[in-house]
Amino acid sequence: MSMNQAQKMILQTRQVGPWGMNTYALICPETKESILFDPGDDADVLVEMLADSKPIAILLTHTHADHIGALAEMRRRLHVPLLAHSGPHANDMFLDADRWLEDGDVVQVGQHTLHVFYAPGHIGDQICLAIENDHRVIVGDTIFEGGPGKTWSSAGFQTTLKTLREVVLPWSDETVCYPGHGPAFRLGDQRAAIEAFLAKDHGDFFGDATWEM
């Protein structure tokens, strides 16, 4: 079944916490089922964002502190399963998820389907969620308008480069990326800059990167 414009998933977003982290909720317009992404902070704001929907899961793009600050509180409030990648998690934390998501898995939200892409580099448990029959992808801290996510070792940076080449760039130009910080952006608008970035030799670099460097 192809989705017409009227049936597109509702995407809610709020900036929460001291780092201005983007939390998202995807809501099926037909069934009102919803999934909350990255409960970083401000539990009351997150509950308000889910108003008039039926939450069925909390989903983590990754386990950095700014993305999970309100996780325990939201699990208490919502009583829904936690979905996340199996790790390794940030600081080797113990995460008692109800379902481990791997590359190629699907998550059903009402009449809509999300596709899981494993996207390590910034951290070893990062995933992106693409909405089927839609151009929108929730990318966590995989990629931002101005550069890739921060890395903490040259090996991590090399993994990020591999993720950009093998996971992100195969997406269509029409793809709209919804990152963990900052504005959403159209992949096609950044493709040339990303390809130029990938064509350079960055040596043993790691840290905060921009496409122009």
ZIURTA-V757151 format. One record per residue. N is the residue number from 1. SS is DSSP state (H for helix, E for strand, C for the rest). PHI is phi in whole degrees, -180 to 180 (999 if undefined). D_FIRST is the distance of its C-alpha to the first C-alpha in Angstrom with 1 decimal. Layout:
BEGIN
{{N:SS:PHI:D_FIRST} {N:SS:PHI:D_FIRST}}
END
This chain:
BEGIN
{{1:C:999:0.0} {2:C:-86:3.8} {3:C:-89:6.4} {4:C:-87:9.3} {5:H:-58:12.8} {6:H:-67:13.6} {7:H:-101:11.1} {8:C:-59:12.4} {9:C:-62:14.3} {10:E:-83:17.9} {11:E:-114:20.3} {12:E:-101:23.9} {13:E:-142:26.8} {14:E:-141:30.5} {15:E:-93:33.4} {16:E:-131:35.4} {17:C:78:38.6} {18:C:-69:41.5} {19:C:-98:39.5} {20:C:59:36.9} {21:E:-80:34.0} {22:E:-83:30.5} {23:E:-101:28.8} {24:E:-127:25.1} {25:E:-132:23.0} {26:E:-106:19.2} {27:E:-125:18.0} {28:C:-76:14.8} {29:C:-68:15.3} {30:C:-80:13.9} {31:C:-104:16.0} {32:C:68:18.6} {33:E:-67:18.6} {34:E:-140:20.1} {35:E:-126:21.5} {36:E:-98:24.8} {37:E:-102:25.6} {38:C:51:29.2} {39:C:-75:31.4} {40:C:-78:34.3} {41:C:-175:36.6} {42:C:58:37.2} {43:H:-53:35.6} {44:H:-64:36.1} {45:H:-65:34.1} {46:H:-65:31.2} {47:H:-62:31.3} {48:H:-63:31.3} {49:H:-65:28.3} {50:C:-91:26.4} {51:C:-55:27.7} {52:C:66:25.5} {53:C:-127:23.1} {54:E:-115:23.1} {55:E:-60:23.8} {56:E:-117:22.6} {57:E:-168:24.0} {58:E:-110:26.2} {59:E:-126:25.2} {60:C:-103:27.8} {61:C:-75:27.3} {62:C:-171:31.0} {63:C:-109:34.2} {64:C:-63:36.5} {65:H:-55:38.5} {66:H:-70:37.2} {67:H:-100:33.6} {68:H:-129:34.7} {69:C:-58:37.7} {70:C:-108:36.2} {71:H:-61:34.3} {72:H:-61:36.9} {73:H:-65:37.1} {74:H:-71:33.3} {75:H:-65:33.1} {76:H:-66:35.9} {77:H:-77:34.3} {78:H:-95:30.7} {79:C:53:31.2} {80:C:-125:27.9} {81:E:-64:27.3} {82:E:-102:28.1} {83:E:-115:25.9} {84:E:-162:27.7} {85:C:-77:28.6} {86:C:-75:31.6} {87:C:105:33.9} {88:C:-68:36.7} {89:C:-92:36.6} {90:H:-58:38.7} {91:H:55:42.4} {92:H:53:41.5} {93:C:-64:40.5} {94:C:-87:39.5} {95:C:-124:36.0} {96:C:-96:35.0} {97:C:-74:31.2} {98:C:-88:29.3} {99:E:-147:26.7} {100:E:-92:27.4} {101:C:-101:24.7} {102:C:-120:25.0} {103:C:-54:23.6} {104:C:92:20.2} {105:C:-69:19.5} {106:E:-124:16.4} {107:E:-126:16.8} {108:E:-94:14.5} {109:E:-128:15.0} {110:C:60:13.7} {111:C:-92:9.9} {112:E:-118:10.2} {113:E:-126:11.5} {114:E:-110:14.7} {115:E:-108:16.2} {116:E:-92:20.0} {117:E:-118:22.4} {118:E:-78:26.0} {119:C:-139:28.2} {120:C:-73:31.9} {121:C:140:34.9} {122:C:-59:35.4} {123:C:-161:35.4} {124:C:-78:34.6} {125:C:-117:31.9} {126:C:-87:29.7} {127:E:-132:25.9} {128:E:-115:23.2} {129:E:-122:19.8} {130:E:-103:17.0} {131:E:-83:13.8} {132:C:-64:10.7} {133:C:56:9.2} {134:C:-155:12.5} {135:C:-95:16.1} {136:E:-93:17.8} {137:E:-133:19.7} {138:E:-88:22.3} {139:E:-107:25.1} {140:E:58:28.0} {141:C:-103:31.3} {142:C:-66:30.0} {143:E:-153:30.3} {144:E:-122:31.6} {145:C:-57:32.0} {146:C:-101:35.6} {147:E:169:35.5} {148:E:-83:34.4} {149:C:-64:35.1} {150:C:-60:38.7} {151:C:-124:40.0} {152:C:-115:43.1} {153:C:-158:44.2} {154:H:-65:44.2} {155:H:-64:42.2} {156:H:-62:39.6} {157:H:-65:39.5} {158:H:-62:39.1} {159:H:-65:36.1} {160:H:-60:34.7} {161:H:-59:35.2} {162:H:-64:33.4} {163:H:-63:30.4} {164:H:-61:30.3} {165:H:-68:30.6} {166:H:-96:28.2} {167:H:-108:25.6} {168:H:-79:25.6} {169:C:-63:26.5} {170:C:-66:23.7} {171:C:-67:21.2} {172:C:-72:20.6} {173:C:-58:23.1} {174:C:-76:20.5} {175:C:-57:20.2} {176:E:-108:21.8} {177:E:-92:23.8} {178:E:-110:24.7} {179:E:-88:28.0} {180:C:-73:30.3} {181:C:-148:32.9} {182:C:82:33.1} {183:C:-78:30.6} {184:C:-69:27.1} {185:E:-150:27.1} {186:E:-87:25.2} {187:H:-58:25.6} {188:H:-59:26.5} {189:H:-70:29.4} {190:H:-110:30.9} {191:H:-58:30.1} {192:H:-61:33.5} {193:H:-67:35.4} {194:H:-66:33.6} {195:H:-64:34.3} {196:H:-65:37.9} {197:H:-62:38.3} {198:H:-71:37.1} {199:H:-78:39.6} {200:C:-87:42.6} {201:C:-93:44.7} {202:C:-96:44.7} {203:C:60:47.2} {204:C:-96:47.4} {205:C:-58:45.8} {206:C:-156:43.9} {207:C:125:43.4} {208:C:-81:41.8} {209:C:-118:40.6} {210:C:-123:39.6} {211:C:-60:38.1} {212:C:-79:41.4} {213:C:-73:43.6}}
END
